[in-house]
Amino acid sequence: MGLKFSNFGKAIISSAPSGTTGLSFTIEAGKGVLFPSPGIGDYFYGIFKDASGNREIVKIEARTSDSLTIAQGGRGLDGTAPRTWAAGDYFVAGVTNIALQESLANPNLQALGGLETSADKMAYFTGPGTAALANLSSYIRSLLDDDNAATARETLGAAPASLIPPGTVMSFFQATAPTGWTQVTTHHNKALRVVGSAGGGSGGSVAFTSAFTSQAVSGWNSATTLTSAQIPAHTHSLSVYGTSGGGANPSGGGGGIITGMPITDAGTGGGGSHSHIFTGTAINLAVQYIDIIIASKD
Protein backbone atom coordinates (compact mmCIF):
# COMPACT_ATOMS: atom_id res chain seq x y z
CA MET A 1 0.00 0.00 0.00
CA GLY A 2 1.31 3.49 -0.92
CA LEU A 3 3.10 5.18 -3.77
CA LYS A 4 2.94 3.38 -7.15
CA PHE A 5 4.92 3.76 -10.38
CA SER A 6 4.57 2.52 -13.96
CA ASN A 7 6.56 2.51 -17.18
CA PHE A 8 5.52 4.22 -20.41
CA GLY A 9 2.47 5.92 -18.85
CA LYS A 10 1.56 8.54 -21.45
CA ALA A 11 -1.79 9.22 -23.11
CA ILE A 12 -3.88 11.92 -24.80
CA ILE A 13 -6.68 13.39 -22.69
CA SER A 14 -10.16 12.54 -24.00
CA SER A 15 -12.17 14.54 -21.47
CA ALA A 16 -10.32 16.98 -19.22
CA PRO A 17 -11.04 17.68 -15.54
CA SER A 18 -13.43 20.57 -14.99
CA GLY A 19 -11.52 23.85 -14.72
CA THR A 20 -8.90 24.10 -11.98
CA THR A 21 -10.85 22.11 -9.39
CA GLY A 22 -12.17 19.09 -11.28
CA LEU A 23 -11.11 15.68 -9.97
CA SER A 24 -12.00 13.28 -12.77
CA PHE A 25 -10.95 12.87 -16.39
CA THR A 26 -10.52 10.23 -19.10
CA ILE A 27 -7.73 9.37 -21.50
CA GLU A 28 -7.77 7.84 -24.97
CA ALA A 29 -9.36 4.37 -25.13
CA GLY A 30 -7.14 1.45 -24.20
CA LYS A 31 -4.30 3.54 -22.75
CA GLY A 32 -5.40 3.17 -19.10
CA VAL A 33 -3.40 -0.05 -18.74
CA LEU A 34 -0.19 1.99 -19.09
CA PHE A 35 -0.85 3.61 -15.71
CA PRO A 36 -0.88 2.13 -12.18
CA SER A 37 -4.14 0.71 -10.83
CA PRO A 38 -4.21 1.93 -7.21
CA GLY A 39 -5.80 -0.22 -4.53
CA ILE A 40 -7.22 1.07 -1.27
CA GLY A 41 -4.73 3.59 0.12
CA ASP A 42 -2.55 3.51 -3.03
CA TYR A 43 -1.79 6.47 -5.27
CA PHE A 44 0.56 7.75 -7.97
CA TYR A 45 1.63 11.13 -9.30
CA GLY A 46 0.98 12.29 -12.86
CA ILE A 47 1.67 15.34 -14.97
CA PHE A 48 -0.72 17.29 -17.22
CA LYS A 49 1.02 19.15 -20.09
CA ASP A 50 0.08 20.93 -23.27
CA ALA A 51 1.76 21.99 -26.51
CA SER A 52 2.81 25.29 -24.93
CA GLY A 53 4.86 23.56 -22.26
CA ASN A 54 2.49 24.20 -19.35
CA ARG A 55 2.63 21.63 -16.55
CA GLU A 56 0.56 20.59 -13.52
CA ILE A 57 1.41 17.75 -11.14
CA VAL A 58 -1.57 15.89 -9.64
CA LYS A 59 -2.10 12.97 -7.25
CA ILE A 60 -4.21 10.10 -8.68
CA GLU A 61 -6.01 7.87 -6.15
CA ALA A 62 -8.08 5.64 -8.45
CA ARG A 63 -8.27 4.33 -12.00
CA THR A 64 -11.04 2.33 -13.66
CA SER A 65 -10.06 1.36 -17.18
CA ASP A 66 -9.44 4.73 -18.92
CA SER A 67 -11.09 6.88 -16.22
CA LEU A 68 -8.88 8.43 -13.53
CA THR A 69 -9.72 10.17 -10.25
CA ILE A 70 -7.62 12.91 -8.65
CA ALA A 71 -7.41 12.88 -4.84
CA GLN A 72 -8.92 15.70 -2.81
CA GLY A 73 -6.27 18.40 -2.54
CA GLY A 74 -4.30 16.69 -5.27
CA ARG A 75 -4.27 19.51 -7.82
CA GLY A 76 -1.29 21.79 -8.47
CA LEU A 77 1.31 19.92 -6.45
CA ASP A 78 5.11 20.07 -6.19
CA GLY A 79 5.47 23.76 -7.14
CA THR A 80 2.87 23.74 -9.95
CA ALA A 81 -0.48 25.51 -10.11
CA PRO A 82 -3.92 24.16 -11.08
CA ARG A 83 -4.75 24.93 -14.71
CA THR A 84 -7.64 24.37 -17.07
CA TRP A 85 -6.88 21.53 -19.46
CA ALA A 86 -8.55 20.46 -22.67
CA ALA A 87 -9.08 17.35 -24.73
CA GLY A 88 -5.95 16.71 -26.80
CA ASP A 89 -3.54 17.69 -24.04
CA TYR A 90 -1.33 14.99 -22.51
CA PHE A 91 -1.24 13.16 -19.21
CA VAL A 92 2.02 11.42 -18.19
CA ALA A 93 2.87 9.17 -15.23
CA GLY A 94 6.37 10.58 -14.93
CA VAL A 95 8.91 10.55 -12.10
CA THR A 96 8.40 13.70 -10.07
CA ASN A 97 10.33 15.36 -7.28
CA ILE A 98 7.52 14.78 -4.81
CA ALA A 99 7.47 11.06 -5.63
CA LEU A 100 11.23 10.75 -5.15
CA GLN A 101 11.16 12.70 -1.91
CA GLU A 102 8.43 10.47 -0.51
CA SER A 103 10.34 7.35 -1.54
CA LEU A 104 13.61 8.52 -0.04
CA ALA A 105 11.83 9.64 3.14
CA ASN A 106 10.71 6.08 3.83
CA PRO A 107 12.19 5.21 7.27
CA ASN A 108 12.88 1.63 6.22
CA LEU A 109 14.92 2.78 3.21
CA GLN A 110 16.74 5.28 5.38
CA ALA A 111 17.54 2.56 7.93
CA LEU A 112 18.99 0.32 5.22
CA GLY A 113 20.85 3.21 3.63
CA GLY A 114 22.50 4.06 6.94
CA LEU A 115 24.18 0.66 7.29
CA GLU A 116 27.89 0.33 6.52
CA THR A 117 27.91 -2.80 4.41
CA SER A 118 30.78 -5.27 4.17
CA ALA A 119 31.47 -8.75 2.86
CA ASP A 120 29.49 -11.68 4.23
CA LYS A 121 26.87 -9.48 5.91
CA MET A 122 23.10 -9.40 5.61
CA ALA A 123 20.77 -6.53 6.50
CA TYR A 124 17.72 -7.21 8.67
CA PHE A 125 15.16 -5.09 10.46
CA THR A 126 15.30 -4.86 14.26
CA GLY A 127 12.08 -2.86 14.51
CA PRO A 128 10.01 -0.24 12.66
CA GLY A 129 12.47 1.90 10.71
CA THR A 130 15.56 0.32 12.30
CA ALA A 131 17.98 -2.16 10.75
CA ALA A 132 21.21 -3.99 11.53
CA LEU A 133 23.69 -6.37 9.91
CA ALA A 134 24.15 -10.09 10.57
CA ASN A 135 26.84 -12.50 9.44
CA LEU A 136 26.05 -14.40 6.25
CA SER A 137 28.76 -16.94 5.49
CA SER A 138 29.33 -18.54 2.12
CA TYR A 139 28.08 -21.85 3.55
CA ILE A 140 24.77 -20.30 4.58
CA ARG A 141 24.48 -18.67 1.16
CA SER A 142 24.91 -22.10 -0.42
CA LEU A 143 21.92 -23.24 1.64
CA LEU A 144 19.77 -20.21 0.86
CA ASP A 145 20.01 -20.76 -2.88
CA ASP A 146 18.72 -24.36 -2.65
CA ASP A 147 15.43 -24.70 -4.51
CA ASN A 148 13.84 -27.44 -2.40
CA ALA A 149 14.08 -29.41 0.82
CA ALA A 150 15.88 -32.37 -0.77
CA THR A 151 18.66 -30.11 -2.08
CA ALA A 152 18.90 -28.34 1.28
CA ARG A 153 19.25 -31.67 3.11
CA GLU A 154 22.03 -32.62 0.71
CA THR A 155 23.81 -29.34 1.44
CA LEU A 156 23.43 -29.93 5.18
CA GLY A 157 24.51 -33.55 4.88
CA ALA A 158 21.26 -34.52 6.59
CA ALA A 159 19.29 -37.72 6.30
CA PRO A 160 16.68 -38.07 3.54
CA ALA A 161 13.14 -36.88 4.18
CA SER A 162 11.84 -40.41 4.65
CA LEU A 163 13.91 -42.49 7.08
CA ILE A 164 11.23 -45.20 7.03
CA PRO A 165 10.93 -47.09 3.72
CA PRO A 166 7.46 -47.40 2.18
CA GLY A 167 5.71 -50.64 3.17
CA THR A 168 7.23 -50.71 6.67
CA VAL A 169 4.65 -51.88 9.24
CA MET A 170 4.75 -50.41 12.75
CA SER A 171 2.48 -50.30 15.78
CA PHE A 172 0.89 -47.09 17.07
CA PHE A 173 -0.88 -46.38 20.36
CA GLN A 174 -3.49 -44.03 18.89
CA ALA A 175 -6.95 -44.12 17.35
CA THR A 176 -6.02 -43.75 13.67
CA ALA A 177 -2.96 -44.10 11.46
CA PRO A 178 -0.75 -40.99 11.28
CA THR A 179 -0.41 -38.96 8.12
CA GLY A 180 1.52 -40.90 5.48
CA TRP A 181 0.50 -44.29 6.91
CA THR A 182 -2.39 -46.68 6.19
CA GLN A 183 -3.91 -48.86 8.90
CA VAL A 184 -3.59 -52.64 8.38
CA THR A 185 -6.92 -54.28 9.32
CA THR A 186 -5.99 -57.90 8.54
CA HIS A 187 -5.14 -58.66 12.18
CA HIS A 188 -7.66 -57.92 14.93
CA ASN A 189 -7.99 -58.94 18.58
CA LYS A 190 -4.66 -60.80 18.65
CA ALA A 191 -1.71 -60.91 21.03
CA LEU A 192 1.89 -60.01 20.17
CA ARG A 193 4.48 -62.79 20.14
CA VAL A 194 8.26 -62.36 20.10
CA VAL A 195 10.11 -64.94 17.99
CA GLY A 196 13.75 -65.72 17.40
CA SER A 197 13.07 -66.72 13.79
CA ALA A 198 11.56 -64.86 10.84
CA GLY A 199 8.90 -62.36 11.83
CA GLY A 200 5.73 -61.27 10.09
CA GLY A 201 3.82 -64.50 10.68
CA SER A 202 0.59 -65.17 12.57
CA GLY A 203 -1.19 -68.13 14.10
CA GLY A 204 -3.52 -69.40 16.78
CA SER A 205 -7.29 -69.93 16.68
CA VAL A 206 -8.73 -68.22 19.77
CA ALA A 207 -9.30 -64.46 19.91
CA PHE A 208 -7.33 -62.56 22.55
CA THR A 209 -10.35 -61.45 24.58
CA SER A 210 -11.89 -64.93 24.39
CA ALA A 211 -8.76 -66.63 25.76
CA PHE A 212 -7.96 -64.03 28.38
CA THR A 213 -11.18 -63.89 30.36
CA SER A 214 -12.59 -65.48 33.54
CA GLN A 215 -12.45 -69.29 33.04
CA ALA A 216 -14.53 -71.73 35.16
CA VAL A 217 -12.85 -74.85 36.62
CA SER A 218 -15.04 -78.02 36.52
CA GLY A 219 -15.21 -81.56 35.03
CA TRP A 220 -15.12 -85.31 35.65
CA ASN A 221 -12.28 -87.71 36.33
CA SER A 222 -12.03 -90.93 34.41
CA ALA A 223 -13.71 -94.15 35.73
CA THR A 224 -11.43 -95.93 38.22
CA THR A 225 -11.58 -99.48 39.60
CA LEU A 226 -9.98 -99.80 43.04
CA THR A 227 -7.62 -102.75 43.67
CA SER A 228 -7.22 -104.57 47.00
CA ALA A 229 -4.00 -102.70 47.61
CA GLN A 230 -5.86 -99.38 47.15
CA ILE A 231 -8.58 -100.31 49.71
CA PRO A 232 -7.62 -99.44 53.31
CA ALA A 233 -6.90 -102.50 55.54
CA HIS A 234 -10.05 -103.55 57.48
CA THR A 235 -11.80 -106.57 59.07
CA HIS A 236 -15.37 -107.66 59.62
CA SER A 237 -16.65 -109.13 62.94
CA LEU A 238 -18.45 -112.53 62.73
CA SER A 239 -20.68 -114.26 65.25
CA VAL A 240 -20.49 -118.06 65.35
CA TYR A 241 -23.36 -119.88 66.92
CA GLY A 242 -23.38 -123.40 68.36
CA THR A 243 -25.15 -126.15 66.52
CA SER A 244 -26.99 -127.74 69.47
CA GLY A 245 -30.03 -126.48 71.32
CA GLY A 246 -33.25 -125.29 70.02
CA GLY A 247 -35.54 -122.33 69.97
CA ALA A 248 -35.24 -118.97 68.40
CA ASN A 249 -31.79 -118.39 69.82
CA PRO A 250 -29.50 -121.24 69.03
CA SER A 251 -26.72 -119.54 70.95
CA GLY A 252 -28.09 -120.98 74.02
CA GLY A 253 -26.87 -124.36 73.01
CA GLY A 254 -23.36 -125.69 73.37
CA GLY A 255 -20.91 -124.84 70.71
CA GLY A 256 -18.09 -126.58 69.07
CA ILE A 257 -14.76 -125.33 67.80
CA ILE A 258 -14.30 -124.94 64.08
CA THR A 259 -10.71 -125.18 62.87
CA GLY A 260 -8.81 -125.52 59.62
CA MET A 261 -10.86 -123.16 57.48
CA PRO A 262 -11.40 -119.34 57.22
CA ILE A 263 -14.58 -117.80 58.35
CA THR A 264 -15.96 -114.85 56.20
CA ASP A 265 -19.14 -112.89 55.92
CA ALA A 266 -19.24 -113.49 52.13
CA GLY A 267 -17.87 -109.93 51.42
CA THR A 268 -19.55 -106.75 50.25
CA GLY A 269 -19.18 -104.85 46.93
CA GLY A 270 -19.15 -105.70 43.27
CA GLY A 271 -15.67 -104.57 42.18
CA GLY A 272 -17.10 -101.96 39.78
CA SER A 273 -15.52 -98.62 38.73
CA HIS A 274 -16.64 -95.15 39.76
CA SER A 275 -15.85 -91.53 38.98
CA HIS A 276 -15.85 -88.15 40.77
CA ILE A 277 -17.09 -84.73 39.61
CA PHE A 278 -14.88 -81.83 40.57
CA THR A 279 -15.33 -78.05 40.63
CA GLY A 280 -13.10 -75.18 41.68
CA THR A 281 -12.76 -71.41 41.92
CA ALA A 282 -12.80 -69.72 38.51
CA ILE A 283 -9.41 -68.56 37.24
CA ASN A 284 -9.53 -64.90 36.17
CA LEU A 285 -7.31 -64.51 33.09
CA ALA A 286 -8.78 -61.13 32.08
CA VAL A 287 -5.40 -59.38 31.97
CA GLN A 288 -5.25 -55.64 31.47
CA TYR A 289 -4.34 -54.49 27.97
CA ILE A 290 -4.11 -51.47 25.69
CA ASP A 291 -5.37 -51.33 22.13
CA ILE A 292 -2.78 -50.56 19.44
CA ILE A 293 -3.07 -50.45 15.68
CA ILE A 294 -0.56 -51.46 13.05
CA ALA A 295 -0.06 -49.31 9.97
CA SER A 296 1.99 -49.51 6.78
CA LYS A 297 4.14 -46.61 5.52
CA ASP A 298 2.70 -45.21 2.30
C-alpha positions in Angstrom: 0.0 0.0 0.0 1.3 3.5 -0.9 3.1 5.2 -3.8 2.9 3.4 -7.2 4.9 3.8 -10.4 4.6 2.5 -14.0 6.6 2.5 -17.2 5.5 4.2 -20.4 2.5 5.9 -18.8 1.6 8.5 -21.4 -1.8 9.2 -23.1 -3.9 11.9 -24.8 -6.7 13.4 -22.7 -10.2 12.5 -24.0 -12.2 14.5 -21.5 -10.3 17.0 -19.2 -11.0 17.7 -15.5 -13.4 20.6 -15.0 -11.5 23.8 -14.7 -8.9 24.1 -12.0 -10.9 22.1 -9.4 -12.2 19.1 -11.3 -11.1 15.7 -10.0 -12.0 13.3 -12.8 -11.0 12.9 -16.4 -10.5 10.2 -19.1 -7.7 9.4 -21.5 -7.8 7.8 -25.0 -9.4 4.4 -25.1 -7.1 1.4 -24.2 -4.3 3.5 -22.8 -5.4 3.2 -19.1 -3.4 0.0 -18.7 -0.2 2.0 -19.1 -0.9 3.6 -15.7 -0.9 2.1 -12.2 -4.1 0.7 -10.8 -4.2 1.9 -7.2 -5.8 -0.2 -4.5 -7.2 1.1 -1.3 -4.7 3.6 0.1 -2.5 3.5 -3.0 -1.8 6.5 -5.3 0.6 7.8 -8.0 1.6 11.1 -9.3 1.0 12.3 -12.9 1.7 15.3 -15.0 -0.7 17.3 -17.2 1.0 19.1 -20.1 0.1 20.9 -23.3 1.8 22.0 -26.5 2.8 25.3 -24.9 4.9 23.6 -22.3 2.5 24.2 -19.3 2.6 21.6 -16.5 0.6 20.6 -13.5 1.4 17.8 -11.1 -1.6 15.9 -9.6 -2.1 13.0 -7.3 -4.2 10.1 -8.7 -6.0 7.9 -6.2 -8.1 5.6 -8.4 -8.3 4.3 -12.0 -11.0 2.3 -13.7 -10.1 1.4 -17.2 -9.4 4.7 -18.9 -11.1 6.9 -16.2 -8.9 8.4 -13.5 -9.7 10.2 -10.3 -7.6 12.9 -8.7 -7.4 12.9 -4.8 -8.9 15.7 -2.8 -6.3 18.4 -2.5 -4.3 16.7 -5.3 -4.3 19.5 -7.8 -1.3 21.8 -8.5 1.3 19.9 -6.4 5.1 20.1 -6.2 5.5 23.8 -7.1 2.9 23.7 -10.0 -0.5 25.5 -10.1 -3.9 24.2 -11.1 -4.7 24.9 -14.7 -7.6 24.4 -17.1 -6.9 21.5 -19.5 -8.5 20.5 -22.7 -9.1 17.3 -24.7 -6.0 16.7 -26.8 -3.5 17.7 -24.0 -1.3 15.0 -22.5 -1.2 13.2 -19.2 2.0 11.4 -18.2 2.9 9.2 -15.2 6.4 10.6 -14.9 8.9 10.5 -12.1 8.4 13.7 -10.1 10.3 15.4 -7.3 7.5 14.8 -4.8 7.5 11.1 -5.6 11.2 10.8 -5.2 11.2 12.7 -1.9 8.4 10.5 -0.5 10.3 7.3 -1.5 13.6 8.5 0.0 11.8 9.6 3.1 10.7 6.1 3.8 12.2 5.2 7.3 12.9 1.6 6.2 14.9 2.8 3.2 16.7 5.3 5.4 17.5 2.6 7.9 19.0 0.3 5.2 20.8 3.2 3.6 22.5 4.1 6.9 24.2 0.7 7.3 27.9 0.3 6.5 27.9 -2.8 4.4 30.8 -5.3 4.2 31.5 -8.8 2.9 29.5 -11.7 4.2 26.9 -9.5 5.9 23.1 -9.4 5.6 20.8 -6.5 6.5 17.7 -7.2 8.7 15.2 -5.1 10.5 15.3 -4.9 14.3 12.1 -2.9 14.5 10.0 -0.2 12.7 12.5 1.9 10.7 15.6 0.3 12.3 18.0 -2.2 10.8 21.2 -4.0 11.5 23.7 -6.4 9.9 24.1 -10.1 10.6 26.8 -12.5 9.4 26.0 -14.4 6.2 28.8 -16.9 5.5 29.3 -18.5 2.1 28.1 -21.8 3.6 24.8 -20.3 4.6 24.5 -18.7 1.2 24.9 -22.1 -0.4 21.9 -23.2 1.6 19.8 -20.2 0.9 20.0 -20.8 -2.9 18.7 -24.4 -2.7 15.4 -24.7 -4.5 13.8 -27.4 -2.4 14.1 -29.4 0.8 15.9 -32.4 -0.8 18.7 -30.1 -2.1 18.9 -28.3 1.3 19.3 -31.7 3.1 22.0 -32.6 0.7 23.8 -29.3 1.4 23.4 -29.9 5.2 24.5 -33.6 4.9 21.3 -34.5 6.6 19.3 -37.7 6.3 16.7 -38.1 3.5 13.1 -36.9 4.2 11.8 -40.4 4.7 13.9 -42.5 7.1 11.2 -45.2 7.0 10.9 -47.1 3.7 7.5 -47.4 2.2 5.7 -50.6 3.2 7.2 -50.7 6.7 4.7 -51.9 9.2 4.7 -50.4 12.8 2.5 -50.3 15.8 0.9 -47.1 17.1 -0.9 -46.4 20.4 -3.5 -44.0 18.9 -7.0 -44.1 17.3 -6.0 -43.7 13.7 -3.0 -44.1 11.5 -0.7 -41.0 11.3 -0.4 -39.0 8.1 1.5 -40.9 5.5 0.5 -44.3 6.9 -2.4 -46.7 6.2 -3.9 -48.9 8.9 -3.6 -52.6 8.4 -6.9 -54.3 9.3 -6.0 -57.9 8.5 -5.1 -58.7 12.2 -7.7 -57.9 14.9 -8.0 -58.9 18.6 -4.7 -60.8 18.7 -1.7 -60.9 21.0 1.9 -60.0 20.2 4.5 -62.8 20.1 8.3 -62.4 20.1 10.1 -64.9 18.0 13.7 -65.7 17.4 13.1 -66.7 13.8 11.6 -64.9 10.8 8.9 -62.4 11.8 5.7 -61.3 10.1 3.8 -64.5 10.7 0.6 -65.2 12.6 -1.2 -68.1 14.1 -3.5 -69.4 16.8 -7.3 -69.9 16.7 -8.7 -68.2 19.8 -9.3 -64.5 19.9 -7.3 -62.6 22.5 -10.3 -61.5 24.6 -11.9 -64.9 24.4 -8.8 -66.6 25.8 -8.0 -64.0 28.4 -11.2 -63.9 30.4 -12.6 -65.5 33.5 -12.5 -69.3 33.0 -14.5 -71.7 35.2 -12.9 -74.9 36.6 -15.0 -78.0 36.5 -15.2 -81.6 35.0 -15.1 -85.3 35.7 -12.3 -87.7 36.3 -12.0 -90.9 34.4 -13.7 -94.1 35.7 -11.4 -95.9 38.2 -11.6 -99.5 39.6 -10.0 -99.8 43.0 -7.6 -102.7 43.7 -7.2 -104.6 47.0 -4.0 -102.7 47.6 -5.9 -99.4 47.1 -8.6 -100.3 49.7 -7.6 -99.4 53.3 -6.9 -102.5 55.5 -10.0 -103.5 57.5 -11.8 -106.6 59.1 -15.4 -107.7 59.6 -16.7 -109.1 62.9 -18.4 -112.5 62.7 -20.7 -114.3 65.3 -20.5 -118.1 65.3 -23.4 -119.9 66.9 -23.4 -123.4 68.4 -25.1 -126.2 66.5 -27.0 -127.7 69.5 -30.0 -126.5 71.3 -33.3 -125.3 70.0 -35.5 -122.3 70.0 -35.2 -119.0 68.4 -31.8 -118.4 69.8 -29.5 -121.2 69.0 -26.7 -119.5 70.9 -28.1 -121.0 74.0 -26.9 -124.4 73.0 -23.4 -125.7 73.4 -20.9 -124.8 70.7 -18.1 -126.6 69.1 -14.8 -125.3 67.8 -14.3 -124.9 64.1 -10.7 -125.2 62.9 -8.8 -125.5 59.6 -10.9 -123.2 57.5 -11.4 -119.3 57.2 -14.6 -117.8 58.4 -16.0 -114.9 56.2 -19.1 -112.9 55.9 -19.2 -113.5 52.1 -17.9 -109.9 51.4 -19.5 -106.7 50.3 -19.2 -104.9 46.9 -19.2 -105.7 43.3 -15.7 -104.6 42.2 -17.1 -102.0 39.8 -15.5 -98.6 38.7 -16.6 -95.2 39.8 -15.8 -91.5 39.0 -15.8 -88.1 40.8 -17.1 -84.7 39.6 -14.9 -81.8 40.6 -15.3 -78.1 40.6 -13.1 -75.2 41.7 -12.8 -71.4 41.9 -12.8 -69.7 38.5 -9.4 -68.6 37.2 -9.5 -64.9 36.2 -7.3 -64.5 33.1 -8.8 -61.1 32.1 -5.4 -59.4 32.0 -5.2 -55.6 31.5 -4.3 -54.5 28.0 -4.1 -51.5 25.7 -5.4 -51.3 22.1 -2.8 -50.6 19.4 -3.1 -50.4 15.7 -0.6 -51.5 13.0 -0.1 -49.3 10.0 2.0 -49.5 6.8 4.1 -46.6 5.5 2.7 -45.2 2.3 
